[in-house]
Amino acid sequence: MKLKMIVAAVAALTAISSHAAADSWGTHSALELDVTVLPTGSFFDTYSFSLDTKSIVTGGVESFGALVGGFSVWGTGSDGLIGTSDDYGIAGAAFGGQTSVTLGSGSYYYAVAGYGFTAGGYAIASSAVAAPVPEPETYALLGAGLGIVGFVASRRRRQD
């Protein structure tokens, strides 16, 4: 509930900003937030970002006076569509949904599509957290476990 109030307050403060069809966040920080006030009519906006390291990226959108019909994550080049959450169909101030994917280093973008009503818009929020990298001890334990299983299996074959 607090998120809705914050988004509404930010939207009111940014009501004089103009609608941008493309936005570049550069290197994705831990938290990205953008509020877009829309003119009446259909829209298709993109938010490009890059990652320096493998990361778990979670993004979502909330509409206020806009019908958000799709929210998706795309990779540039041959990566294409990576993740999507298009179960919105919302026109009021309600949470639309989110998508969470693990991405390697590279360039990506969010795509938001829908229809804006008078004095409507949406807010997009995204977080990026470096994906955990297994420690060498993890692989050592995995190898030891597989070795024990192999030893037990060979002992059982000899007894038969």
Backbone as ProteinMPNN parsed JSONL, in Angstrom:
{"seq_chain_A": "MKLKMIVAAVAALTAISSHAAADSWGTHSALELDVTVLPTGSFFDTYSFSLDTKSIVTGGVESFGALVGGFSVWGTGSDGLIGTSDDYGIAGAAFGGQTSVTLGSGSYYYAVAGYGFTAGGYAIASSAVAAPVPEPETYALLGAGLGIVGFVASRRRRQD", "coords_chain_A": {"N_chain_A": [[0.823, -1.186, 0.0], [1.967, 1.229, 0.766], [3.769, 1.562, -1.31], [2.113, 2.182, -3.472], [1.184, 4.697, -2.675], [3.568, 6.143, -2.639], [4.313, 5.994, -5.332], [2.163, 7.387, -6.464], [2.581, 9.927, -5.339], [5.097, 10.594, -6.403], [4.392, 10.6, -9.079], [2.632, 12.772, -9.154], [4.406, 14.84, -8.599], [6.017, 14.744, -10.809], [4.434, 15.416, -12.911], [4.718, 17.415, -14.78], [6.655, 16.549, -16.446], [7.665, 15.315, -19.67], [6.493, 12.806, -21.981], [8.618, 10.136, -22.778], [9.838, 8.113, -25.341], [11.954, 6.358, -25.296], [14.386, 5.345, -22.96], [17.523, 5.448, -21.38], [19.213, 3.689, -18.983], [21.828, 3.187, -18.596], [24.545, 1.534, -17.009], [23.062, -0.884, -15.034], [21.915, -0.062, -11.873], [21.623, -0.979, -8.346], [18.952, -0.404, -7.747], [16.473, 0.786, -9.853], [14.273, 3.345, -10.893], [11.514, 4.709, -12.573], [9.161, 7.098, -13.493], [6.518, 7.624, -15.637], [4.578, 9.957, -17.236], [1.855, 9.918, -19.306], [0.731, 10.966, -22.567], [-2.59, 11.006, -23.983], [-3.468, 8.025, -25.584], [-2.015, 5.236, -27.472], [1.016, 3.563, -26.445], [4.489, 2.659, -26.597], [7.19, 1.939, -24.878], [10.712, 1.873, -24.179], [13.329, 0.811, -22.01], [16.567, 0.852, -21.728], [19.4, -0.994, -20.539], [22.538, -2.024, -19.107], [24.569, -4.76, -17.981], [27.29, -5.477, -15.905], [28.101, -7.825, -14.788], [27.017, -11.242, -14.193], [23.676, -11.29, -13.188], [20.738, -11.255, -11.063], [17.81, -10.083, -12.14], [15.006, -8.196, -11.399], [11.937, -6.88, -12.326], [9.147, -4.612, -12.47], [5.898, -3.142, -13.042], [3.632, -0.479, -12.393], [0.458, 0.846, -12.86], [-1.257, 3.971, -13.29], [-4.078, 5.275, -14.199], [-3.61, 4.319, -16.736], [-3.676, 1.807, -19.22], [-1.845, -0.879, -19.022], [-0.559, -3.107, -21.167], [1.506, -4.895, -21.581], [4.652, -6.061, -20.356], [7.996, -6.629, -20.625], [11.23, -8.292, -20.824], [14.01, -7.87, -22.839], [16.744, -9.033, -24.804], [19.537, -7.56, -26.415], [20.58, -7.826, -29.845], [20.94, -11.189, -30.826], [19.647, -12.328, -28.683], [16.903, -11.793, -28.11], [13.485, -12.101, -26.897], [13.366, -12.462, -23.416], [12.121, -12.594, -20.831], [8.748, -12.279, -19.631], [5.857, -10.528, -18.462], [2.736, -10.225, -18.812], [0.173, -9.923, -17.766], [-1.642, -7.879, -17.173], [-3.866, -5.72, -17.856], [-4.923, -3.531, -16.486], [-6.367, -0.513, -15.386], [-6.549, 1.231, -13.338], [-5.015, 2.465, -10.277], [-3.144, 0.084, -9.625], [-1.147, -2.766, -8.838], [0.709, -4.293, -11.386], [2.256, -6.57, -12.022], [5.216, -8.621, -12.226], [8.488, -9.539, -13.407], [11.155, -11.843, -13.175], [14.467, -12.6, -13.849], [17.545, -14.328, -14.548], [20.398, -12.883, -15.737], [23.22, -12.694, -17.908], [26.323, -10.817, -18.281], [25.963, -7.935, -20.333], [23.899, -6.212, -22.822], [20.576, -5.073, -22.432], [16.948, -4.571, -22.496], [13.911, -3.191, -21.14], [10.544, -3.468, -22.17], [7.58, -1.664, -22.403], [4.175, -1.586, -22.975], [0.998, -0.233, -23.986], [-2.009, 1.665, -23.321], [-2.564, 5.046, -22.816], [-4.554, 7.064, -20.686], [-6.287, 10.213, -20.107], [-4.234, 12.242, -18.157], [-2.832, 10.041, -17.187], [-0.518, 7.343, -16.448], [2.463, 5.427, -15.746], [4.577, 3.582, -13.497], [7.803, 2.263, -13.383], [9.823, -0.138, -11.872], [12.935, -1.558, -11.005], [15.286, -4.0, -9.983], [18.668, -5.057, -9.567], [20.703, -7.665, -8.701], [23.782, -9.068, -7.993], [24.375, -12.304, -9.167], [24.765, -15.187, -7.154], [27.935, -16.777, -6.929], [29.115, -20.024, -7.08], [31.193, -21.315, -4.517], [34.547, -22.739, -4.416], [34.536, -24.815, -2.558], [31.983, -25.839, -2.718], [31.945, -27.232, -5.141], [33.878, -29.132, -4.501], [32.619, -30.601, -2.461], [30.48, -31.624, -3.953], [31.871, -33.261, -5.777], [33.039, -35.078, -3.944], [30.739, -36.292, -2.9], [29.67, -37.517, -5.215], [31.736, -39.289, -5.689], [31.561, -40.997, -3.44], [29.025, -42.133, -3.863], [29.574, -43.514, -6.248], [31.506, -45.336, -5.301], [29.998, -46.869, -3.461], [28.145, -47.992, -5.229], [29.837, -49.571, -6.831], [30.765, -51.407, -4.961], [28.427, -52.783, -4.339], [27.921, -54.068, -6.746], [30.045, -55.867, -6.851], [29.428, -57.578, -4.761], [27.229, -58.936, -5.685]], "CA_chain_A": [[0.0, 0.0, 0.0], [2.857, 2.387, 0.796], [4.35, 1.71, -2.64], [1.141, 2.888, -4.296], [1.166, 6.097, -2.258], [4.826, 6.742, -3.081], [4.237, 6.137, -6.778], [1.221, 8.469, -6.756], [3.228, 11.195, -4.981], [6.129, 10.861, -7.398], [3.705, 10.935, -10.32], [2.124, 14.139, -9.043], [5.543, 15.76, -8.675], [6.616, 14.716, -12.144], [3.367, 15.591, -13.904], [5.128, 18.341, -15.828], [7.629, 15.922, -17.338], [7.072, 14.874, -20.926], [6.578, 11.375, -22.273], [9.784, 9.755, -23.575], [9.638, 6.793, -25.925], [13.089, 5.5, -24.972], [15.175, 5.849, -21.856], [18.703, 4.616, -21.161], [19.672, 3.721, -17.602], [23.258, 2.904, -18.54], [24.798, 0.336, -16.209], [21.966, -1.062, -14.087], [22.292, 0.036, -10.459], [20.881, -1.907, -7.494], [17.531, -0.091, -7.879], [16.134, 1.784, -10.872], [12.869, 3.743, -10.832], [11.147, 5.727, -13.555], [7.737, 7.391, -13.564], [6.221, 8.207, -16.938], [3.244, 10.521, -17.427], [1.571, 9.667, -20.711], [-0.352, 11.634, -23.28], [-3.652, 10.072, -24.346], [-3.179, 7.205, -26.76], [-1.19, 4.046, -27.276], [2.437, 3.826, -26.228], [5.459, 1.566, -26.534], [8.393, 2.547, -24.328], [11.808, 0.968, -23.858], [14.289, 1.245, -20.997], [17.759, 0.032, -21.958], [20.37, -1.064, -19.45], [23.592, -3.015, -19.305], [25.044, -5.433, -16.77], [28.719, -5.782, -15.932], [28.302, -9.172, -14.279], [25.794, -12.041, -14.13], [22.818, -10.715, -12.149], [19.324, -11.582, -10.983], [17.121, -8.825, -12.407], [13.574, -8.244, -11.165], [11.312, -5.633, -12.729], [7.695, -4.586, -12.437], [5.275, -1.89, -13.457], [2.365, -0.145, -11.763], [-0.199, 1.861, -13.681], [-2.24, 4.891, -12.706], [-4.769, 5.897, -15.316], [-3.114, 3.792, -18.009], [-3.883, 0.389, -19.412], [-0.569, -1.48, -19.391], [-0.873, -4.381, -21.789], [2.638, -5.801, -21.639], [5.92, -5.691, -19.742], [8.883, -7.735, -20.958], [12.671, -8.074, -20.832], [14.574, -8.276, -24.117], [18.18, -8.929, -24.993], [19.893, -6.971, -27.711], [21.19, -8.788, -30.753], [20.225, -12.436, -31.08], [19.026, -12.847, -27.467], [15.456, -11.724, -28.251], [12.646, -12.054, -25.701], [13.931, -13.249, -22.324], [11.094, -12.811, -19.82], [7.592, -11.423, -19.833], [4.759, -10.54, -17.511], [1.76, -9.414, -19.525], [-1.144, -10.25, -17.231], [-2.097, -6.66, -16.519], [-5.226, -5.316, -18.123], [-5.316, -2.666, -15.383], [-6.484, 0.89, -15.744], [-6.503, 2.029, -12.111], [-3.742, 2.406, -9.563], [-3.025, -1.275, -9.114], [0.095, -3.426, -9.235], [0.496, -5.039, -12.603], [2.977, -7.816, -12.11], [6.658, -8.466, -12.336], [9.226, -10.642, -13.988], [12.479, -11.989, -12.583], [15.303, -13.461, -14.682], [18.988, -14.261, -14.339], [21.011, -12.434, -16.982], [24.669, -12.548, -17.946], [26.74, -9.458, -18.62], [25.546, -7.569, -21.683], [22.931, -5.131, -22.983], [19.191, -5.524, -22.403], [15.994, -3.487, -22.313], [12.532, -3.466, -20.782], [9.559, -2.905, -23.085], [6.281, -1.453, -21.773], [3.213, -1.201, -24.003], [-0.372, -0.09, -23.512], [-2.786, 2.816, -23.743], [-2.637, 6.067, -21.782], [-5.751, 7.876, -20.595], [-6.006, 11.578, -19.681], [-3.483, 12.352, -16.896], [-2.453, 8.716, -16.74], [0.875, 6.994, -16.599], [2.899, 4.208, -15.077], [5.887, 3.605, -12.844], [8.557, 1.025, -13.563], [10.882, -0.301, -10.874], [13.746, -2.722, -11.312], [16.466, -4.193, -9.14], [19.66, -5.997, -10.085], [21.56, -8.184, -7.646], [24.761, -9.997, -8.552], [24.036, -13.709, -8.933], [25.787, -15.846, -6.344], [28.873, -17.648, -7.624], [29.464, -21.122, -6.178], [32.564, -21.349, -3.999], [35.223, -24.008, -4.751], [34.147, -25.861, -1.606], [30.734, -26.435, -3.202], [32.312, -28.233, -6.144], [34.603, -30.204, -3.817], [31.615, -31.444, -1.802], [29.759, -32.331, -5.004], [32.758, -34.321, -6.25], [33.162, -36.096, -2.898], [29.468, -37.015, -2.847], [29.588, -38.396, -6.382], [32.718, -40.36, -5.478], [31.007, -41.947, -2.467], [27.949, -42.865, -4.54], [30.222, -44.445, -7.167], [32.145, -46.385, -4.497], [28.937, -47.744, -2.945], [27.588, -48.742, -6.358], [30.781, -50.607, -7.263], [30.79, -52.45, -3.906], [27.211, -53.595, -4.467], [28.074, -54.912, -7.939], [30.991, -56.939, -6.525], [28.78, -58.52, -3.847], [26.213, -59.715, -6.419]], "C_chain_A": [[0.868, 1.251, 0.0], [3.47, 2.644, -0.574], [3.408, 2.482, -3.549], [1.117, 4.375, -3.959], [2.425, 6.816, -2.722], [4.789, 6.984, -4.582], [3.303, 7.282, -7.152], [1.837, 9.828, -6.449], [4.292, 11.567, -6.001], [5.492, 11.256, -8.725], [3.177, 12.363, -10.288], [3.254, 15.158, -9.172], [6.152, 15.826, -10.067], [5.594, 14.928, -13.248], [3.771, 16.534, -15.028], [6.162, 17.734, -16.771], [6.931, 15.411, -18.59], [7.301, 13.383, -21.127], [7.785, 11.103, -23.169], [9.587, 8.331, -24.072], [10.781, 5.838, -25.608], [13.916, 6.159, -23.878], [16.354, 4.904, -21.66], [19.176, 4.79, -19.723], [21.18, 3.526, -17.51], [23.481, 1.596, -17.804], [23.752, 0.253, -15.114], [22.495, -0.956, -12.661], [21.427, -0.933, -9.658], [19.383, -1.677, -7.594], [17.351, 1.015, -8.908], [14.647, 2.076, -10.762], [12.619, 4.822, -11.866], [9.633, 5.874, -13.545], [7.481, 8.11, -14.874], [4.771, 8.675, -16.968], [2.976, 10.508, -18.93], [0.565, 10.643, -21.306], [-1.418, 10.589, -23.6], [-3.244, 9.318, -25.608], [-2.276, 6.035, -26.446], [0.278, 4.435, -27.121], [3.225, 2.526, -26.263], [6.771, 2.195, -26.111], [9.442, 1.485, -24.054], [12.738, 1.626, -22.856], [15.513, 0.35, -21.127], [18.691, 0.102, -20.762], [21.428, -2.097, -19.798], [24.01, -3.562, -17.95], [26.518, -5.748, -16.945], [29.012, -7.217, -15.532], [26.97, -9.915, -14.285], [24.963, -11.568, -12.946], [21.412, -11.293, -12.205], [18.585, -10.255, -11.085], [15.623, -9.041, -12.229], [12.992, -6.891, -11.521], [9.807, -5.741, -12.686], [7.18, -3.218, -12.82], [3.961, -1.72, -12.709], [1.74, 0.988, -12.552], [-1.085, 2.761, -12.827], [-2.864, 5.661, -13.856], [-4.23, 5.478, -16.662], [-3.406, 2.304, -18.053], [-2.569, -0.195, -19.903], [-0.85, -2.883, -19.902], [0.286, -5.352, -21.846], [3.884, -5.216, -21.012], [6.863, -6.851, -19.969], [10.342, -7.306, -20.919], [13.213, -8.658, -22.135], [16.082, -8.155, -24.081], [18.465, -8.293, -26.336], [20.554, -8.038, -28.571], [20.334, -10.017, -30.916], [19.526, -12.993, -29.847], [17.504, -12.839, -27.548], [14.728, -11.63, -26.918], [13.201, -12.985, -24.634], [12.881, -13.584, -21.28], [9.943, -11.864, -20.042], [6.608, -11.572, -18.681], [3.691, -9.638, -18.111], [0.338, -9.69, -19.063], [-1.801, -9.044, -16.574], [-3.561, -6.377, -16.754], [-5.758, -4.396, -17.036], [-5.4, -1.233, -15.863], [-6.437, 1.782, -14.512], [-5.134, 1.959, -11.48], [-3.631, 1.041, -8.902], [-1.732, -1.89, -9.628], [-0.174, -4.332, -10.417], [1.154, -6.389, -12.642], [4.456, -7.559, -12.233], [7.254, -9.679, -13.006], [10.613, -10.657, -13.358], [13.271, -13.002, -13.407], [16.763, -13.315, -14.264], [19.63, -13.965, -15.688], [22.518, -12.37, -16.849], [25.047, -11.112, -18.265], [26.36, -9.179, -20.073], [24.543, -6.439, -21.67], [21.523, -5.696, -23.126], [18.267, -4.309, -22.391], [14.649, -4.037, -21.877], [11.652, -2.839, -21.847], [8.226, -2.835, -22.347], [5.335, -0.949, -22.855], [1.824, -1.094, -23.406], [-1.044, 1.134, -24.076], [-2.897, 3.785, -22.578], [-3.935, 6.849, -21.853], [-5.356, 9.271, -20.127], [-5.365, 11.571, -18.296], [-3.114, 10.991, -16.327], [-0.967, 8.474, -16.919], [1.19, 5.672, -15.926], [4.255, 4.45, -14.425], [6.529, 2.246, -13.063], [9.667, 1.007, -12.525], [11.627, -1.59, -11.184], [14.929, -2.791, -10.362], [17.384, -5.212, -9.804], [20.591, -6.375, -8.943], [22.505, -9.192, -8.279], [24.389, -11.43, -8.173], [25.147, -14.36, -8.109], [26.646, -16.787, -7.184], [29.264, -18.765, -6.667], [30.94, -21.064, -5.776], [33.214, -22.683, -4.389], [34.845, -25.151, -3.808], [32.874, -26.569, -2.051], [31.04, -27.523, -4.222], [33.075, -29.396, -5.503], [33.625, -31.148, -3.122], [30.812, -32.244, -2.828], [30.596, -33.499, -5.52], [32.905, -35.44, -5.231], [31.89, -36.932, -2.816], [29.314, -37.973, -4.013], [30.573, -39.56, -6.256], [32.197, -41.418, -4.521], [29.901, -42.777, -3.1], [28.542, -43.888, -5.505], [30.864, -45.613, -6.443], [31.105, -47.38, -3.99], [28.35, -48.575, -4.076], [28.541, -49.85, -6.814], [30.881, -51.728, -6.23], [29.561, -53.36, -4.031], [27.308, -54.524, -5.669], [29.0, -56.097, -7.632], [30.342, -57.996, -5.634], [27.766, -59.387, -4.557], [26.806, -60.789, -7.226]], "O_chain_A": [[0.553, 2.227, -0.682], [3.672, 3.794, -0.964], [3.847, 3.341, -4.313], [1.039, 5.216, -4.854], [2.361, 7.968, -3.15], [5.184, 8.05, -5.054], [3.609, 8.063, -8.053], [1.643, 10.78, -7.204], [4.381, 12.722, -6.418], [5.99, 12.144, -9.417], [3.265, 13.082, -11.283], [3.078, 16.213, -9.781], [6.731, 16.84, -10.455], [5.875, 14.641, -14.411], [3.215, 16.457, -16.124], [6.507, 18.341, -17.785], [5.738, 15.11, -18.563], [8.188, 12.784, -20.519], [7.959, 11.758, -24.197], [9.21, 7.447, -23.304], [10.592, 4.622, -25.648], [14.116, 7.373, -23.874], [16.196, 3.687, -21.764], [19.499, 5.898, -19.296], [21.751, 3.688, -16.432], [22.702, 0.655, -17.952], [23.568, 1.202, -14.352], [23.419, -1.677, -12.284], [20.589, -1.633, -10.227], [18.608, -2.632, -7.536], [18.004, 2.056, -8.835], [13.846, 1.163, -10.56], [13.421, 5.744, -12.018], [8.909, 4.88, -13.586], [8.149, 9.096, -15.187], [3.85, 7.887, -16.751], [3.769, 11.02, -19.721], [-0.351, 11.093, -20.617], [-1.151, 9.392, -23.493], [-2.742, 9.904, -26.568], [-1.828, 5.857, -25.313], [0.719, 5.482, -27.594], [2.698, 1.447, -25.995], [7.401, 2.906, -26.894], [9.116, 0.341, -23.737], [12.91, 2.845, -22.856], [15.49, -0.796, -20.678], [18.765, 1.115, -20.066], [21.232, -2.936, -20.677], [23.831, -2.919, -16.915], [26.944, -6.226, -17.997], [30.052, -7.767, -15.893], [25.912, -9.292, -14.372], [25.473, -11.455, -11.831], [20.954, -11.759, -13.248], [18.72, -9.398, -10.212], [15.04, -9.946, -12.826], [13.494, -5.861, -11.071], [9.248, -6.826, -12.845], [7.942, -2.255, -12.91], [3.265, -2.695, -12.428], [2.405, 1.971, -12.878], [-1.59, 2.354, -11.781], [-2.26, 6.578, -14.413], [-4.378, 6.211, -17.64], [-3.382, 1.629, -17.024], [-2.212, -0.028, -21.07], [-1.321, -3.742, -19.157], [0.078, -6.532, -22.132], [4.144, -4.018, -21.122], [6.564, -7.967, -19.545], [10.656, -6.117, -20.974], [12.913, -9.799, -22.488], [16.63, -7.281, -23.41], [17.707, -8.475, -27.289], [21.033, -9.047, -28.054], [19.126, -9.908, -31.123], [18.871, -14.031, -29.939], [16.867, -13.791, -27.096], [15.28, -11.143, -25.931], [13.477, -14.155, -24.903], [12.759, -14.741, -20.881], [10.125, -10.77, -20.577], [6.546, -12.608, -18.02], [3.737, -8.42, -17.938], [-0.594, -9.692, -19.867], [-2.446, -9.176, -15.533], [-4.408, -6.751, -15.943], [-6.938, -4.474, -16.696], [-4.577, -0.796, -16.668], [-6.294, 2.997, -14.649], [-4.192, 1.446, -12.086], [-3.994, 0.879, -7.737], [-1.279, -1.571, -10.727], [-1.17, -5.055, -10.444], [0.615, -7.298, -13.273], [4.896, -6.413, -12.332], [6.604, -10.714, -13.152], [11.173, -9.607, -13.046], [12.812, -14.121, -13.638], [17.159, -12.297, -13.696], [19.434, -14.699, -16.657], [23.035, -12.027, -15.786], [24.172, -10.278, -18.495], [26.426, -10.062, -20.928], [24.346, -5.782, -20.648], [21.303, -6.671, -23.844], [18.722, -3.17, -22.29], [14.286, -5.172, -22.187], [11.985, -1.777, -22.373], [7.791, -3.814, -21.741], [5.652, 0.002, -23.571], [1.504, -1.78, -22.436], [-0.707, 1.596, -25.166], [-3.281, 3.393, -21.476], [-4.372, 7.25, -22.932], [-4.196, 9.492, -19.783], [-5.895, 10.96, -17.368], [-3.087, 10.814, -15.109], [-0.252, 9.306, -17.477], [0.294, 4.901, -15.583], [4.973, 5.392, -14.761], [5.875, 1.21, -12.944], [10.362, 2.003, -12.321], [11.024, -2.59, -11.576], [15.501, -1.768, -9.986], [16.929, -6.111, -10.511], [21.189, -5.512, -8.301], [22.07, -10.074, -9.02], [24.125, -11.728, -7.008], [26.329, -14.109, -8.344], [26.137, -17.505, -8.046], [29.702, -18.489, -5.55], [31.813, -20.798, -6.602], [32.509, -23.653, -4.662], [34.836, -26.315, -4.209], [32.701, -27.76, -1.794], [30.462, -28.609, -4.172], [32.921, -30.539, -5.935], [33.789, -32.367, -3.19], [30.498, -33.412, -2.596], [30.082, -34.605, -5.682], [32.9, -36.617, -5.594], [31.96, -38.153, -2.675], [28.88, -39.111, -3.833], [30.275, -40.681, -6.668], [32.372, -42.612, -4.763], [29.842, -43.99, -2.899], [28.06, -45.019, -5.573], [30.784, -46.752, -6.903], [31.305, -48.592, -4.077], [28.084, -49.762, -3.886], [28.097, -50.949, -7.147], [31.066, -52.887, -6.6], [29.662, -54.572, -3.845], [26.824, -55.655, -5.614], [28.76, -57.208, -8.106], [30.668, -59.179, -5.739], [27.461, -60.481, -4.081], [26.084, -61.527, -7.896]]}, "name": "protein", "num_of_chains": 1, "seq": "MKLKMIVAAVAALTAISSHAAADSWGTHSALELDVTVLPTGSFFDTYSFSLDTKSIVTGGVESFGALVGGFSVWGTGSDGLIGTSDDYGIAGAAFGGQTSVTLGSGSYYYAVAGYGFTAGGYAIASSAVAAPVPEPETYALLGAGLGIVGFVASRRRRQD"}
